[in-house]
Amino acid sequence: MHPHDVTTACVEQLRAALAANGITLPSLGVDLPTFASSYPTPPLVALGNCNAETARALTAALRKAAGQ
């Protein structure tokens, strides 16, 4: 499987997991500049920016998953 396909699948899985918790990161996606890199590193996932309300919801979901 091509690294782009693997990364895209990861992004979609993360988007679905976040949506299951009522969270949307509008800028979530594959970091396209990493494909142009001359370094042999896998593509990165760009989490993007979010507002404070979304950050609080993400924090709460992660804490709940961690049993805190």
Distance bins in CASP14 RR format, pairs under 12 A and 6 or more apart:
PFRMAT RR
TARGET T0000
AUTHOR 0000-0000-0000
RMODE 2
METHOD distances of the structure
MODEL  1
1 7 0 0 0 0 0 1 0 0 0 0 0
1 8 0 0 0 0 0 1 0 0 0 0 0
1 9 0 0 0 0 1 0 0 0 0 0 0
1 10 0 0 0 0 0 1 0 0 0 0 0
1 42 0 0 0 0 0 1 0 0 0 0 0
2 8 0 0 0 0 1 0 0 0 0 0 0
2 9 0 0 0 0 0 1 0 0 0 0 0
2 30 0 0 0 0 0 1 0 0 0 0 0
2 35 0 0 0 0 0 1 0 0 0 0 0
2 42 0 0 0 0 0 1 0 0 0 0 0
2 43 0 0 0 0 1 0 0 0 0 0 0
3 9 0 0 0 0 0 1 0 0 0 0 0
3 10 0 0 0 0 0 1 0 0 0 0 0
3 30 0 0 0 0 1 0 0 0 0 0 0
3 31 0 0 0 0 0 1 0 0 0 0 0
3 34 0 0 0 0 1 0 0 0 0 0 0
3 35 0 0 0 0 1 0 0 0 0 0 0
3 37 0 0 0 0 0 1 0 0 0 0 0
3 40 0 0 0 0 0 1 0 0 0 0 0
3 41 0 0 0 0 1 0 0 0 0 0 0
3 42 1 0 1 0 0 0 0 0 0 0 0
3 43 1 0 1 0 0 0 0 0 0 0 0
3 44 0 0 0 0 0 1 0 0 0 0 0
3 45 0 0 0 0 0 1 0 0 0 0 0
4 10 0 0 0 0 0 1 0 0 0 0 0
4 11 0 0 0 0 0 1 0 0 0 0 0
4 29 0 0 0 0 0 1 0 0 0 0 0
4 30 1 0 0 1 0 0 0 0 0 0 0
4 31 0 0 0 0 0 1 0 0 0 0 0
4 32 0 0 0 0 1 0 0 0 0 0 0
4 34 0 0 0 0 1 0 0 0 0 0 0
4 35 1 0 0 1 0 0 0 0 0 0 0
4 42 0 0 0 0 1 0 0 0 0 0 0
4 43 1 0 0 1 0 0 0 0 0 0 0
4 44 0 0 0 0 0 1 0 0 0 0 0
4 45 0 0 0 0 0 1 0 0 0 0 0
5 11 0 0 0 0 0 1 0 0 0 0 0
5 12 0 0 0 0 0 1 0 0 0 0 0
5 30 0 0 0 0 0 1 0 0 0 0 0
5 42 0 0 0 0 0 1 0 0 0 0 0
5 43 0 0 0 0 0 1 0 0 0 0 0
6 12 0 0 0 0 0 1 0 0 0 0 0
6 13 0 0 0 0 0 1 0 0 0 0 0
6 30 0 0 0 0 0 1 0 0 0 0 0
6 42 1 0 0 1 0 0 0 0 0 0 0
6 43 0 0 0 0 1 0 0 0 0 0 0
6 45 0 0 0 0 0 1 0 0 0 0 0
7 13 0 0 0 0 0 1 0 0 0 0 0
7 14 0 0 0 0 0 1 0 0 0 0 0
7 28 0 0 0 0 0 1 0 0 0 0 0
7 29 0 0 0 0 1 0 0 0 0 0 0
7 30 1 0 1 0 0 0 0 0 0 0 0
7 31 0 0 0 0 1 0 0 0 0 0 0
7 32 0 0 0 0 0 1 0 0 0 0 0
7 34 0 0 0 0 1 0 0 0 0 0 0
7 35 0 0 0 0 1 0 0 0 0 0 0
7 41 0 0 0 0 0 1 0 0 0 0 0
7 42 1 0 0 1 0 0 0 0 0 0 0
7 43 1 0 1 0 0 0 0 0 0 0 0
7 44 1 0 0 1 0 0 0 0 0 0 0
7 45 1 0 0 1 0 0 0 0 0 0 0
7 46 0 0 0 0 0 1 0 0 0 0 0
8 14 0 0 0 0 0 1 0 0 0 0 0
8 15 0 0 0 0 0 1 0 0 0 0 0
8 28 0 0 0 0 0 1 0 0 0 0 0
8 29 0 0 0 0 1 0 0 0 0 0 0
8 30 1 0 1 0 0 0 0 0 0 0 0
8 31 0 0 0 0 0 1 0 0 0 0 0
8 32 0 0 0 0 0 1 0 0 0 0 0
8 35 0 0 0 0 0 1 0 0 0 0 0
8 43 0 0 0 0 1 0 0 0 0 0 0
8 45 0 0 0 0 1 0 0 0 0 0 0
9 15 0 0 0 0 0 1 0 0 0 0 0
9 16 0 0 0 0 0 1 0 0 0 0 0
9 29 0 0 0 0 0 1 0 0 0 0 0
9 30 0 0 0 0 0 1 0 0 0 0 0
9 43 0 0 0 0 0 1 0 0 0 0 0
9 45 0 0 0 0 0 1 0 0 0 0 0
10 16 0 0 0 0 0 1 0 0 0 0 0
10 17 0 0 0 0 0 1 0 0 0 0 0
10 28 0 0 0 0 0 1 0 0 0 0 0
10 29 0 0 0 0 1 0 0 0 0 0 0
10 30 0 0 0 0 1 0 0 0 0 0 0
10 31 0 0 0 0 0 1 0 0 0 0 0
10 42 0 0 0 0 1 0 0 0 0 0 0
10 43 0 0 0 0 1 0 0 0 0 0 0
10 44 0 0 0 0 0 1 0 0 0 0 0
10 45 1 0 0 1 0 0 0 0 0 0 0
10 46 0 0 0 0 0 1 0 0 0 0 0
10 47 0 0 0 0 0 1 0 0 0 0 0
11 17 0 0 0 0 0 1 0 0 0 0 0
11 18 0 0 0 0 0 1 0 0 0 0 0
11 25 0 0 0 0 1 0 0 0 0 0 0
11 27 0 0 0 0 0 1 0 0 0 0 0
11 28 1 0 0 1 0 0 0 0 0 0 0
11 29 1 0 1 0 0 0 0 0 0 0 0
11 30 1 0 1 0 0 0 0 0 0 0 0
11 31 0 0 0 0 1 0 0 0 0 0 0
11 32 0 0 0 0 0 1 0 0 0 0 0
11 43 0 0 0 0 1 0 0 0 0 0 0
11 44 0 0 0 0 0 1 0 0 0 0 0
11 45 1 0 1 0 0 0 0 0 0 0 0
11 46 0 0 0 0 1 0 0 0 0 0 0
11 47 0 0 0 0 1 0 0 0 0 0 0
11 48 0 0 0 0 0 1 0 0 0 0 0
12 18 0 0 0 0 0 1 0 0 0 0 0
12 19 0 0 0 0 0 1 0 0 0 0 0
12 28 0 0 0 0 1 0 0 0 0 0 0
12 29 0 0 0 0 1 0 0 0 0 0 0
12 30 0 0 0 0 0 1 0 0 0 0 0
12 45 0 0 0 0 0 1 0 0 0 0 0
13 19 0 0 0 0 0 1 0 0 0 0 0
13 20 0 0 0 0 0 1 0 0 0 0 0
13 28 0 0 0 0 0 1 0 0 0 0 0
13 29 0 0 0 0 0 1 0 0 0 0 0
13 45 0 0 0 0 0 1 0 0 0 0 0
14 20 0 0 0 0 0 1 0 0 0 0 0
14 21 0 0 0 0 0 1 0 0 0 0 0
14 23 0 0 0 0 0 1 0 0 0 0 0
14 24 0 0 0 0 0 1 0 0 0 0 0
14 25 0 0 0 0 1 0 0 0 0 0 0
14 28 1 0 0 1 0 0 0 0 0 0 0
14 29 0 0 0 0 1 0 0 0 0 0 0
14 30 0 0 0 0 0 1 0 0 0 0 0
14 45 1 0 0 1 0 0 0 0 0 0 0
14 46 0 0 0 0 0 1 0 0 0 0 0
14 47 0 0 0 0 1 0 0 0 0 0 0
14 48 0 0 0 0 0 1 0 0 0 0 0
14 58 0 0 0 0 0 1 0 0 0 0 0
15 21 0 0 0 0 0 1 0 0 0 0 0
15 22 0 0 0 0 0 1 0 0 0 0 0
15 23 0 0 0 0 1 0 0 0 0 0 0
15 24 0 0 0 0 1 0 0 0 0 0 0
15 25 1 0 0 1 0 0 0 0 0 0 0
15 26 0 0 0 0 0 1 0 0 0 0 0
15 27 0 0 0 0 0 1 0 0 0 0 0
15 28 1 0 1 0 0 0 0 0 0 0 0
15 29 0 0 0 0 1 0 0 0 0 0 0
15 30 0 0 0 0 0 1 0 0 0 0 0
15 45 0 0 0 0 0 1 0 0 0 0 0
15 47 0 0 0 0 0 1 0 0 0 0 0
16 22 0 0 0 0 0 1 0 0 0 0 0
16 23 0 0 0 0 0 1 0 0 0 0 0
16 24 0 0 0 0 0 1 0 0 0 0 0
16 28 0 0 0 0 0 1 0 0 0 0 0
17 23 0 0 0 0 1 0 0 0 0 0 0
17 24 0 0 0 0 0 1 0 0 0 0 0
17 25 0 0 0 0 0 1 0 0 0 0 0
17 28 0 0 0 0 0 1 0 0 0 0 0
17 58 0 0 0 0 0 1 0 0 0 0 0
17 61 0 0 0 0 1 0 0 0 0 0 0
17 62 0 0 0 0 0 1 0 0 0 0 0
17 65 0 0 0 0 1 0 0 0 0 0 0
18 24 1 0 0 1 0 0 0 0 0 0 0
18 25 1 0 0 1 0 0 0 0 0 0 0
18 26 0 0 0 0 0 1 0 0 0 0 0
18 28 1 0 0 1 0 0 0 0 0 0 0
18 29 0 0 0 0 0 1 0 0 0 0 0
18 47 0 0 0 0 1 0 0 0 0 0 0
18 50 0 0 0 0 0 1 0 0 0 0 0
18 54 0 0 0 0 1 0 0 0 0 0 0
18 57 0 0 0 0 1 0 0 0 0 0 0
18 58 1 0 0 1 0 0 0 0 0 0 0
18 61 1 0 0 1 0 0 0 0 0 0 0
18 62 0 0 0 0 0 1 0 0 0 0 0
18 65 0 0 0 0 0 1 0 0 0 0 0
19 25 0 0 0 0 1 0 0 0 0 0 0
19 28 0 0 0 0 0 1 0 0 0 0 0
19 57 0 0 0 0 0 1 0 0 0 0 0
19 61 0 0 0 0 0 1 0 0 0 0 0
20 61 0 0 0 0 1 0 0 0 0 0 0
20 65 0 0 0 0 0 1 0 0 0 0 0
21 54 0 0 0 0 0 1 0 0 0 0 0
21 57 1 0 0 1 0 0 0 0 0 0 0
21 58 1 0 0 1 0 0 0 0 0 0 0
21 59 0 0 0 0 0 1 0 0 0 0 0
21 60 0 0 0 0 1 0 0 0 0 0 0
21 61 1 0 1 0 0 0 0 0 0 0 0
21 62 0 0 0 0 1 0 0 0 0 0 0
21 63 0 0 0 0 0 1 0 0 0 0 0
21 64 0 0 0 0 1 0 0 0 0 0 0
21 65 0 0 0 0 1 0 0 0 0 0 0
22 53 0 0 0 0 0 1 0 0 0 0 0
22 54 0 0 0 0 1 0 0 0 0 0 0
22 57 1 0 0 1 0 0 0 0 0 0 0
22 58 0 0 0 0 1 0 0 0 0 0 0
22 60 0 0 0 0 0 1 0 0 0 0 0
22 61 0 0 0 0 1 0 0 0 0 0 0
23 47 0 0 0 0 0 1 0 0 0 0 0
23 50 0 0 0 0 1 0 0 0 0 0 0
23 51 0 0 0 0 0 1 0 0 0 0 0
23 53 0 0 0 0 1 0 0 0 0 0 0
23 54 1 0 0 1 0 0 0 0 0 0 0
23 55 0 0 0 0 1 0 0 0 0 0 0
23 56 0 0 0 0 1 0 0 0 0 0 0
23 57 1 0 1 0 0 0 0 0 0 0 0
23 58 1 0 1 0 0 0 0 0 0 0 0
23 59 0 0 0 0 0 1 0 0 0 0 0
23 60 0 0 0 0 1 0 0 0 0 0 0
23 61 1 0 0 1 0 0 0 0 0 0 0
23 62 0 0 0 0 0 1 0 0 0 0 0
23 64 0 0 0 0 0 1 0 0 0 0 0
24 47 0 0 0 0 0 1 0 0 0 0 0
24 48 0 0 0 0 0 1 0 0 0 0 0
24 50 0 0 0 0 1 0 0 0 0 0 0
24 51 0 0 0 0 0 1 0 0 0 0 0
24 53 0 0 0 0 0 1 0 0 0 0 0
24 54 1 0 0 1 0 0 0 0 0 0 0
24 57 0 0 0 0 1 0 0 0 0 0 0
24 58 0 0 0 0 0 1 0 0 0 0 0
25 45 0 0 0 0 0 1 0 0 0 0 0
25 46 0 0 0 0 1 0 0 0 0 0 0
25 47 1 0 1 0 0 0 0 0 0 0 0
25 48 1 0 0 1 0 0 0 0 0 0 0
25 49 0 0 0 0 1 0 0 0 0 0 0
25 50 1 0 1 0 0 0 0 0 0 0 0
25 51 0 0 0 0 0 1 0 0 0 0 0
25 54 1 0 0 1 0 0 0 0 0 0 0
25 55 0 0 0 0 1 0 0 0 0 0 0
25 57 0 0 0 0 0 1 0 0 0 0 0
25 58 1 0 0 1 0 0 0 0 0 0 0
25 61 0 0 0 0 0 1 0 0 0 0 0
26 46 0 0 0 0 0 1 0 0 0 0 0
26 47 0 0 0 0 0 1 0 0 0 0 0
26 48 1 0 0 1 0 0 0 0 0 0 0
26 49 1 0 0 1 0 0 0 0 0 0 0
26 50 1 0 0 1 0 0 0 0 0 0 0
26 51 0 0 0 0 1 0 0 0 0 0 0
26 54 0 0 0 0 1 0 0 0 0 0 0
27 45 0 0 0 0 0 1 0 0 0 0 0
27 46 1 0 0 1 0 0 0 0 0 0 0
27 47 1 0 0 1 0 0 0 0 0 0 0
27 48 1 1 0 0 0 0 0 0 0 0 0
27 49 1 0 1 0 0 0 0 0 0 0 0
27 50 1 0 0 1 0 0 0 0 0 0 0
27 51 0 0 0 0 0 1 0 0 0 0 0
27 54 0 0 0 0 0 1 0 0 0 0 0
28 44 0 0 0 0 0 1 0 0 0 0 0
28 45 1 0 0 1 0 0 0 0 0 0 0
28 46 1 0 0 1 0 0 0 0 0 0 0
28 47 1 0 0 1 0 0 0 0 0 0 0
28 48 1 0 0 1 0 0 0 0 0 0 0
28 49 0 0 0 0 0 1 0 0 0 0 0
28 50 0 0 0 0 1 0 0 0 0 0 0
28 54 0 0 0 0 0 1 0 0 0 0 0
28 58 0 0 0 0 0 1 0 0 0 0 0
29 43 0 0 0 0 1 0 0 0 0 0 0
29 44 0 0 0 0 1 0 0 0 0 0 0
29 45 1 0 0 1 0 0 0 0 0 0 0
29 46 1 0 1 0 0 0 0 0 0 0 0
29 47 0 0 0 0 1 0 0 0 0 0 0
29 48 1 0 0 1 0 0 0 0 0 0 0
30 42 0 0 0 0 0 1 0 0 0 0 0
30 43 1 0 1 0 0 0 0 0 0 0 0
30 44 1 0 0 1 0 0 0 0 0 0 0
30 45 1 0 0 1 0 0 0 0 0 0 0
30 46 1 0 0 1 0 0 0 0 0 0 0
30 47 0 0 0 0 0 1 0 0 0 0 0
30 48 0 0 0 0 0 1 0 0 0 0 0
31 37 0 0 0 0 1 0 0 0 0 0 0
31 41 0 0 0 0 0 1 0 0 0 0 0
31 42 0 0 0 0 0 1 0 0 0 0 0
31 43 1 0 0 1 0 0 0 0 0 0 0
31 44 1 0 1 0 0 0 0 0 0 0 0
31 45 1 0 0 1 0 0 0 0 0 0 0
31 46 1 0 1 0 0 0 0 0 0 0 0
31 47 0 0 0 0 1 0 0 0 0 0 0
31 48 0 0 0 0 1 0 0 0 0 0 0
32 43 0 0 0 0 1 0 0 0 0 0 0
32 44 0 0 0 0 1 0 0 0 0 0 0
32 45 0 0 0 0 0 1 0 0 0 0 0
32 46 0 0 0 0 1 0 0 0 0 0 0
33 39 0 0 0 0 0 1 0 0 0 0 0
33 41 0 0 0 0 0 1 0 0 0 0 0
33 43 0 0 0 0 1 0 0 0 0 0 0
33 44 0 0 0 0 1 0 0 0 0 0 0
33 46 0 0 0 0 1 0 0 0 0 0 0
34 40 0 0 0 0 0 1 0 0 0 0 0
34 41 1 0 0 1 0 0 0 0 0 0 0
34 42 1 0 0 1 0 0 0 0 0 0 0
34 43 1 0 1 0 0 0 0 0 0 0 0
34 44 1 0 1 0 0 0 0 0 0 0 0
34 45 0 0 0 0 1 0 0 0 0 0 0
34 46 0 0 0 0 1 0 0 0 0 0 0
35 41 0 0 0 0 0 1 0 0 0 0 0
35 42 0 0 0 0 0 1 0 0 0 0 0
35 43 1 0 1 0 0 0 0 0 0 0 0
35 44 0 0 0 0 1 0 0 0 0 0 0
35 46 0 0 0 0 0 1 0 0 0 0 0
36 43 0 0 0 0 0 1 0 0 0 0 0
36 44 0 0 0 0 0 1 0 0 0 0 0
37 43 0 0 0 0 1 0 0 0 0 0 0
37 44 0 0 0 0 1 0 0 0 0 0 0
47 54 0 0 0 0 0 1 0 0 0 0 0
47 55 0 0 0 0 0 1 0 0 0 0 0
47 58 0 0 0 0 1 0 0 0 0 0 0
48 54 0 0 0 0 0 1 0 0 0 0 0
48 55 0 0 0 0 0 1 0 0 0 0 0
48 58 0 0 0 0 0 1 0 0 0 0 0
49 55 0 0 0 0 1 0 0 0 0 0 0
50 56 0 0 0 0 1 0 0 0 0 0 0
50 57 0 0 0 0 1 0 0 0 0 0 0
50 58 1 0 0 1 0 0 0 0 0 0 0
50 59 0 0 0 0 0 1 0 0 0 0 0
51 57 0 0 0 0 1 0 0 0 0 0 0
51 58 0 0 0 0 0 1 0 0 0 0 0
52 58 0 0 0 0 0 1 0 0 0 0 0
52 59 0 0 0 0 0 1 0 0 0 0 0
53 59 0 0 0 0 0 1 0 0 0 0 0
53 60 0 0 0 0 0 1 0 0 0 0 0
54 60 0 0 0 0 0 1 0 0 0 0 0
54 61 0 0 0 0 0 1 0 0 0 0 0
55 61 0 0 0 0 0 1 0 0 0 0 0
55 62 0 0 0 0 0 1 0 0 0 0 0
56 62 0 0 0 0 0 1 0 0 0 0 0
56 63 0 0 0 0 0 1 0 0 0 0 0
57 63 0 0 0 0 0 1 0 0 0 0 0
57 64 0 0 0 0 0 1 0 0 0 0 0
58 64 0 0 0 0 0 1 0 0 0 0 0
58 65 0 0 0 0 0 1 0 0 0 0 0
59 65 0 0 0 0 0 1 0 0 0 0 0
59 66 0 0 0 0 0 1 0 0 0 0 0
59 68 0 0 0 0 0 1 0 0 0 0 0
60 66 0 0 0 0 0 1 0 0 0 0 0
60 67 0 0 0 0 0 1 0 0 0 0 0
60 68 0 0 0 0 1 0 0 0 0 0 0
61 67 0 0 0 0 0 1 0 0 0 0 0
61 68 0 0 0 0 0 1 0 0 0 0 0
62 68 0 0 0 0 1 0 0 0 0 0 0
END
